Amino acid sequence: MLTSLHIENVAVIERADIEPLPGLNVLTGETGAGKSMVIDAINAVLGERVSREVVRTGSDEAKVTALFSDISAHTAGMLRELGYSPDEDGMLLIQRTISSQGKGSCRINGQPATVAVLRSVGRLLVNIHGQHENQALLAPEKHVDYLERLGGLSGLRAAFADAYREYTGLRRRLEQITMDDGAKARRLDILRFQIEEIESAALRPGEEEGLKNQRDLYRNAEKIAVSLAAARELLSGDEEGGGAIPLLSQASGELQQAGRYVDELAELSGRVESLLYELEECGNDLRDFASHLDFEPGELERVEERLDQIRRLTAKYGADEQAVLEYLEQARQELDGIEMSDELAAKLESDCRKAEGAALEAARRLSQARKAAAADFAQKVGRELAFLDMPGVRLEVLMEPVALNGSGIDRVEFQIAANPGEPTKPIAKIASGGELSRIMLAIKAVMADVDDIDTLIFDEIDTGISGRAAQKVGFKLRQIGNIRQVICVTHLAQIAAQAHHHFLIAKSVRDNRTFTQVSPLDRAGREKELARIIGGEPTPAAVEAAREMLERTENGK
């Protein structure tokens, strides 16, 4: 449910705050006061396309913020699939900024979002129905959803979806292994060559890194040998003596002699002796390492060739030795699969036929349930249309058989006949803007208990109606408002009088600038506004008529 709407610098609205409540909320005001701007602001924050011209003259940007509460579990689940979720209190904050330079930003609970994602989220939360905004009613691919929600067919639809998913999965596997003999022979040749090439290399994980280290050693062996010889000479000395080890050995001997008389020197002698042993170990290690520098002249060439072989394989089959070996295993499995494809194909064909039969049976059950729901739907919508003073309009649900697909075996489309005796035609080709809104109102009245959308907005639903028809439209909006939050822009007192909550949109001029304010009305304010709508001026007679309208609404008449 839309809990609050904050608007800044949208056309003539410098700043406005609206806090719709549960029930039917109506917005009224003089022509040009800015009612359409409120709807434009809601469209903007729901991710619909808006022009930068919507930014108030003299402002750098327009901002719209909408807060939604009591998000349903179903809607919350769909939001999570889009990467967003309500906070722990079930609240969802949506913000959109439109720059006068044509840029902007979107946020959902503080997280950045694209306009496309914002639009997807918005359509989970609000339905806007205006003269040009009944896309769901005009799009035949959406009509089947109405039937299934009304008929409570989610279980049958899920069962069909599972069966169809099983069938299409088996069909894809069958297509993958089914190929002509020439293609099969070519693929076998390729796989056998690749397997032979990798197996003959006898790769070991980590081998490349070890070879690179070995290559660096061989390439710099002479420099390393010179450094090792110098280090050994400094440790062990030469023919003339010197060297750290002989000198340290002499020092250790002297300290041992002195340690006979002074305990502290005996301890120090032990420490020096330990250093001596460590240096002697270092000398032995240097000697051992130096022995590794002796290698055959062709050894470096062998290492380079091996590295080149590994590079060729990793360039073709994977980033490193492990990836190449994993590719080898996949190739072996594919080879086995192709070589056994005839047997596997026969089994898959049998499984596929069974799965297709199961999917068709599930689709038939779903189709029968849809037909029953369609008859009930058409009958109920017909009653609502008659109540809304459209008794000559007839809605039928066209169901045509089609090949098995992800939706079943039906093509569903709502069609209407605008006058008695005329054939039905697609809604888009028959209904005017005002008729579309009333048809959608009739459908929403039928589906109020099962609709997933918590907030419905009707703009210009009163186009082309007056008198008793307007009163009935208002009554129906109020009836839906008892179940869903409804926001309606209207010019008719008969509709405004049915509201649970009434907001006045008024404009004023200050310093040669136009400003729009949105204010909630109390009982006296409602009587005055209804009187203005009725007679243009709130005369005593008009106020009395407005009072009577409100009293009839309160008394359920």
HURA-V884755 format. One record per backbone hydrogen bond with DSSP energy under -0.5 kcal/mol. CO is the residue of the C=O (numbers start at 1). NH is the residue of the N-H. Records with the same first field share a line. If there is no record, write none. Layout:
# HURA-V884755
CO: NH, NH
This chain:
# HURA-V884755
1: 3, 69
4: 67
5: 18
6: 65
7: 16
8: 63
9: 11, 56
10: 13
12: 14, 516
13: 10
14: 9
16: 7
18: 5
23: 25, 486
24: 26, 500, 501
25: 488
26: 503
27: 490
28: 505
30: 33
34: 38
35: 39
36: 40
37: 41
38: 42
39: 43
40: 44
41: 45
42: 46
43: 48
44: 47
51: 54
52: 55
54: 11
56: 59
60: 100
62: 98
63: 8
64: 96
65: 6
66: 94
67: 3, 4
68: 92
72: 76
73: 77
74: 78
75: 79
76: 80
77: 81
78: 82
79: 82, 84
80: 83
87: 90
90: 71
91: 87
92: 68, 94
93: 109
94: 66
95: 107
96: 64
97: 99, 105
98: 62
99: 102
103: 99
105: 97
106: 113
107: 95
108: 111
111: 108
113: 106
114: 118
115: 119
116: 120
117: 121
118: 122
119: 123
121: 124, 125
122: 125, 126
125: 455
127: 129, 457
128: 130
129: 459
130: 133
133: 135
134: 138
135: 139
138: 140
139: 142, 143
140: 143, 144
142: 145, 146
143: 147
144: 148
145: 149
146: 150
147: 151
148: 152, 153
149: 152
153: 157
154: 158
155: 159
156: 160
157: 161
158: 162
159: 163
160: 164
161: 165
162: 166
163: 167
164: 168
165: 169
166: 170
167: 171
168: 172
169: 173
170: 174
171: 175
172: 176
173: 177
174: 178
177: 179
180: 184
181: 185
182: 186
183: 187
184: 188
185: 189
186: 190
187: 191
188: 192
189: 193
190: 194
191: 195
192: 196
193: 197
194: 198
195: 199
196: 200
197: 201
198: 201, 202, 203
199: 202
204: 207
206: 210
207: 211
208: 212
209: 213
210: 214
211: 215
212: 216
213: 217
214: 218
215: 219
216: 220
218: 221
220: 224
221: 225
222: 226
223: 227
224: 228
225: 229
226: 230
227: 231
228: 232
229: 233
230: 234
231: 235
232: 236
233: 237
234: 244
235: 245
238: 241
241: 238
243: 247
244: 248
245: 249
246: 250
247: 251
248: 252
249: 253
250: 254
251: 255
252: 256
253: 257
254: 258
255: 259
256: 260
257: 260
258: 261, 262
262: 266
263: 267
264: 268
265: 269
266: 270
267: 271
268: 272
269: 273
270: 274
271: 275
272: 276
273: 277
274: 278
275: 279
276: 280
277: 281
278: 282
279: 283
280: 284
281: 285
282: 286
283: 287
284: 288
285: 289
286: 290
287: 291
288: 292
289: 292
290: 293
291: 294
293: 295
296: 299
298: 302
299: 303
300: 304
301: 305
302: 306
303: 307
304: 308
305: 309
306: 310
307: 311
308: 312
309: 313
310: 314
311: 315
312: 316
313: 317
314: 318
320: 324
321: 325
322: 326
323: 327
324: 328
325: 329
326: 330
327: 331
328: 332
329: 333
330: 334
331: 335
332: 336
333: 337
334: 338
335: 339
336: 340
338: 341
340: 344
341: 345
342: 346
343: 347
344: 348
345: 349
346: 350
347: 351
348: 352
349: 353
350: 354
351: 355
352: 356
353: 357
354: 358
355: 359
356: 360
357: 361
358: 362
359: 363
360: 364
361: 365
362: 366
363: 367
364: 368
365: 369
366: 370
367: 371
368: 372
369: 373
370: 374
371: 375
372: 376
373: 377
374: 378
375: 379
376: 380
377: 381
378: 382
379: 383
380: 384
381: 385
382: 386
383: 387
384: 388
385: 390
386: 389
390: 393
394: 417
396: 398, 415
398: 413
400: 411
405: 408
408: 405
409: 402
410: 412
411: 400
413: 398
414: 427
415: 396
416: 418, 425
417: 394
419: 422
425: 416
426: 429, 430
427: 430, 431
432: 436
433: 437
434: 438
435: 439
436: 440
437: 441
438: 442
439: 443
440: 444
441: 445
442: 446
443: 447
444: 448
445: 448
447: 450, 451
454: 485
455: 127
456: 487
457: 129, 459
458: 489
460: 463
462: 465
466: 469, 470
467: 471
468: 472
469: 473
470: 474
471: 475
472: 476
473: 477
474: 478
475: 479
476: 480
477: 481
478: 482
479: 482
480: 483, 484
485: 456
486: 25
487: 458
488: 27, 490
489: 460, 461
492: 496
493: 497
495: 498
496: 499
501: 26
502: 521
503: 28
504: 506, 519
506: 517
508: 515
510: 513
513: 510
515: 508
517: 506
519: 504
522: 526
523: 527
524: 528
525: 529
526: 530
527: 531
528: 532
529: 533
530: 534
531: 535
532: 536
537: 539
539: 543
540: 544
541: 545
542: 546
543: 547
544: 548
545: 549
546: 550
547: 551
548: 552
549: 553
550: 554
551: 555
552: 557
553: 556
